[in-house]
Amino acid sequence: MAAILCCSLTVSAQDNQADRNKVYSIVLNNVEYTHSGEKMSAGEAIGKALAAVLTGQSSVQVSDYEADVKNAIIKGLSGAHRFRFNDGLKQIDDIKDEGNLAVNAVITNIQSKSSSYTYKDSKDKKQVSTTYTGVVEVSLTLKDMKTGRVVATPSFSGQSSSGASYSTPDKSIRDALNSMSDKITSWLNKAKPLQANILEGATVKKDKQKEVYIDLGSREGAYKGLHMGVFSVKTIAGKEARQQIGKLKIEEVEGDDISLCKIQSGGKDIKAAIDNGQQLCVISTE
């Protein structure tokens, strides 16, 4: 059964304008840990998480980092643009639409790898320096709470920063947990990005668009510094096709539904598209 599951959330070509940036609820139901010293493949982990989703069974193995890993997953789920984490909820009483998600997690690996080297100090005495690299791996199963359908089974691997040296295993694992949180948030943001339209051009320099206004503001979660892609839209055989023609960054959020953006690339193509009245859409990339 796991072989036929999707590995990413389904994203429509263009959400209806009325609910294009609709916010969904997301809840963490169950976190399961493999036994100490046991490393589980992603496929095995998905099978265990799927079984928990379908049967409602819960089996948690004790871990020294139990609370930390759970909190890292919650942090990742909570950071997404279009999801709101519901702490402690196992069911949503009033589910009117599809898209609210229940998450089961299997932690497949928590470890800290050591690396040592020897050197001589100023007194010509031999010394040993040991540093640690943390790794945390998790497989998630996401179920639509209205339909009961499993919609995605992504896996994430968090690693401590490659350029950093950690003097204790604990510090390296905590950095790996932060990395894992960021990857979970990024995955959800790409699965359900923020969308907008270009209202009008602003600053132009020669034949290049330098700034534009978009219809995304504070009400739908826009913030200064948000990076977004600009896509041309056309219909082919009744289906909507997109092609990226540029990038922009929100320079200033100027209201509930308006932001000023600086064009980072593709200024010439964006200006030409605006001048020609071509349909464009703007989609967050982070």
C-alpha positions, 0 to 999 in steps of 0.5 A: 500500500505504501508504494502507491502513496503520494510523496507530496501534497497535491497543489492545484495549478491555481487556487480559487481567488476566494480561498487561494491562501486558505489556512489549514489546521495541522495536528501531531497525533503520534510520535513513535521511536525505534528501539535504541540502536535500531536504524529503520529504513524510510520504507519501514518507517512509513509502514509503521506510521501508516499502520498507526494512522489506519488502526489508531494504535500508538506505540512510543519508545522511550528516548533521551530526546523524546521531548526535544524531537517532538518539539522540533517536529511541532516547530516545523509544522507550526512555521508553515505559511498556510498551516496552524498547529493545534496543540493537543487536538486529535480531532477537529470538531467542525471539519467543513473542508478537506485539507486539515491534516493529522500527522504521525511521525516515526523517528528513525535515527538519532545519533551523534558522530564523533571525529577526533584528531591529535595535535601538539600544544605549545608545550609539545604535549600530545592532545586529542580534540573531538568534535561531533556531528548530529543527525536526526531522521524522521518519516511523517505520514500526513492524513486528511482529517475529513476524508481519512486519506493519506496524502503524503509520506515525506521523510526528513534528515536534519544534520548539524551545520557542516561548518560548525564544531560541537564539543558535545554530542548534545549540542550537535543533536540540538543543531540537527533538530533545528535543521530538521524543523526548518526542512519540515517547514520548507516542505509544507511551504512548497506544498502549499505556497502563498499565491498572489497577483501583480496589481500594477508595475511600480518603478521601471528603469529603461526596459526593465521592471524594477518594482511591482505591487502585488495583492498580498498583504498582512491579512494573508501572511505577507512579510518583508523579505519574503521571496516569490517567483513570477510565473506566466500562465497560459491554458493548453488543452484546457489545462493551466501551464506555468513558466517562471520568468522572474523572481521578486522579494517583498520590500514593504507590506503596505496594507492588508492586501497590498505589498511593494516588491523589488524585482530580483531577476527577470525584470525585462520579461516581467515588464513585457508581460505586464505591457502585453496584458499577459496573465501572471501569478506570483508564488512564494518559494520559501 
